[in-house]
Amino acid sequence: MAEDMIIVVSKAKVYARDKHKMRLSEEYLQALNQEVRNLIDRSVQSVESGRVTVKARDLNRQ
């Protein structure tokens, strides 16, 4: 079952095109979307109990 995209596909495509002169395939965009989901999930798991906001420092916790 395909999940909804949480990344802004059009912005990612423009970034890759303008900065690197490259195009992004649908397969790549789906994988990127899953990586973002995984990153959010890992960050949420590292949040201290009682806190309801994920912060930048939660990105670096393993």
N, C-alpha and C positions, 0 to 999 in steps of 0.2 A: 504494500500500500504506500503510495507516494505521500510524503508529508508536505504541508504548505511551506513555501519559501519564506524564510525570515530575513534573508538578505535582500538588498535592493539590487536586483539583477541588472537593471539598466545602468545604475551607478557603477557597478563592478565592471561592466563591459566598457563604459566610457573611460574609466580609470586605466584599464589594461590597454585600450586602444591609444589614448592620449599619451600616457607615460611610456609605454613599452612597444607601441605599434603592433600589438598582438590582439587576437580575438580569443574569446573564452567559449569552449564547447558547452553544450547542455550537460554532458556528463561531468565536466569540471565544476560547473555551477552547482549541481546537485551534491557533489562531494564537498565543495566549500560550504554549502548550507549545512551539511551534516557535521562538519568540523566546528562550525560556529555553535551548533546545538550542543555538541560534546563539550566545548569550552565553557559554555554557560552552565551546563550540568555540573562539571567539575568545580567551577567557581562557587556555585550555590552550595555544594556539599561542604566547602571549606568555610562557609560563613559561621561565625561564632553564634552559639545559641542566644536567642533573645534579639538578635539583630535581623531586620527584615530588608536591608538594603545591601546589594552586592556592590563592593567597591573595587577600585583598580587593584588594590593590594591582594584581593582574592584571586586574581589571575595567576599570581606567582606561587601560590600555595599548592603543594602536591598532596 
